[in-house]
Amino acid sequence: MSDTKDGPSRWAPWWVYVVIIVGANLAKQQLIEGRVPDIANVAITLAMVGVLFALITAVYRSISGQRR
């Protein structure tokens, strides 16, 4: 059985996702708080998290792929 910890990881460390997503959410809240309905705020947050997750993963994989 293959252990994924032996090879390069496909995912960035968990704290990278947390720091960037929480920071972006705080900035978003400062910009749109009270200006849009709650359902729109939820939709914006979900879209932002999805995009950030994909971007963080893509950047991490491109950086870790170059180190081989």
C-alpha beads as a LAMMPS data file, in Angstrom:
LAMMPS data file: protein, C-alpha beads

68 atoms
67 bonds

1 atom types
1 bond types

-500.0 500.0 xlo xhi
-500.0 500.0 ylo yhi
-500.0 500.0 zlo zhi

Masses

1 110.0

Atoms # bond

1 1 1 0.000 0.000 0.000
2 1 1 1.314 3.415 -0.941
3 1 1 1.669 6.067 1.735
4 1 1 0.962 9.571 0.431
5 1 1 3.252 11.187 3.024
6 1 1 6.327 9.691 1.331
7 1 1 5.858 11.612 -1.904
8 1 1 5.070 15.250 -2.635
9 1 1 1.691 16.331 -1.371
10 1 1 -1.066 17.309 -3.779
11 1 1 -2.538 19.723 -1.237
12 1 1 -1.135 22.775 0.475
13 1 1 -0.884 22.626 4.270
14 1 1 -4.276 23.173 5.931
15 1 1 -3.201 26.417 7.570
16 1 1 -2.532 28.047 4.188
17 1 1 -6.167 27.529 3.189
18 1 1 -7.433 28.765 6.562
19 1 1 -5.304 31.924 6.671
20 1 1 -6.060 33.003 3.104
21 1 1 -9.781 32.174 3.179
22 1 1 -10.387 33.783 6.582
23 1 1 -8.420 36.883 5.559
24 1 1 -10.314 37.200 2.292
25 1 1 -13.628 36.739 4.086
26 1 1 -12.787 39.481 6.585
27 1 1 -11.882 41.835 3.730
28 1 1 -15.092 40.907 1.880
29 1 1 -17.191 41.600 4.952
30 1 1 -15.654 45.055 5.309
31 1 1 -16.521 45.839 1.700
32 1 1 -20.078 44.499 1.422
33 1 1 -21.466 44.242 4.951
34 1 1 -24.968 45.687 5.051
35 1 1 -24.945 46.484 1.333
36 1 1 -26.258 43.184 0.009
37 1 1 -28.947 40.779 1.220
38 1 1 -27.826 37.882 3.413
39 1 1 -28.459 35.261 0.725
40 1 1 -26.227 37.171 -1.694
41 1 1 -23.535 37.391 0.982
42 1 1 -23.684 33.609 1.429
43 1 1 -23.502 33.044 -2.336
44 1 1 -20.521 35.407 -2.668
45 1 1 -18.773 33.673 0.233
46 1 1 -19.284 30.194 -1.235
47 1 1 -18.045 31.307 -4.654
48 1 1 -15.046 33.070 -3.107
49 1 1 -14.092 30.011 -1.044
50 1 1 -14.356 27.745 -4.089
51 1 1 -12.206 30.007 -6.237
52 1 1 -9.619 30.545 -3.492
53 1 1 -9.421 26.812 -2.765
54 1 1 -8.787 26.077 -6.447
55 1 1 -6.220 28.888 -6.772
56 1 1 -4.306 27.901 -3.632
57 1 1 -4.192 24.282 -4.764
58 1 1 -3.074 25.187 -8.303
59 1 1 -0.338 27.526 -7.087
60 1 1 0.890 25.014 -4.507
61 1 1 1.000 22.196 -7.055
62 1 1 2.867 24.350 -9.568
63 1 1 5.417 25.389 -6.932
64 1 1 5.870 21.904 -5.486
65 1 1 6.117 20.441 -8.994
66 1 1 9.065 22.704 -9.812
67 1 1 11.015 21.541 -6.732
68 1 1 11.307 17.952 -7.945

Bonds

1 1 1 2
2 1 2 3
3 1 3 4
4 1 4 5
5 1 5 6
6 1 6 7
7 1 7 8
8 1 8 9
9 1 9 10
10 1 10 11
11 1 11 12
12 1 12 13
13 1 13 14
14 1 14 15
15 1 15 16
16 1 16 17
17 1 17 18
18 1 18 19
19 1 19 20
20 1 20 21
21 1 21 22
22 1 22 23
23 1 23 24
24 1 24 25
25 1 25 26
26 1 26 27
27 1 27 28
28 1 28 29
29 1 29 30
30 1 30 31
31 1 31 32
32 1 32 33
33 1 33 34
34 1 34 35
35 1 35 36
36 1 36 37
37 1 37 38
38 1 38 39
39 1 39 40
40 1 40 41
41 1 41 42
42 1 42 43
43 1 43 44
44 1 44 45
45 1 45 46
46 1 46 47
47 1 47 48
48 1 48 49
49 1 49 50
50 1 50 51
51 1 51 52
52 1 52 53
53 1 53 54
54 1 54 55
55 1 55 56
56 1 56 57
57 1 57 58
58 1 58 59
59 1 59 60
60 1 60 61
61 1 61 62
62 1 62 63
63 1 63 64
64 1 64 65
65 1 65 66
66 1 66 67
67 1 67 68
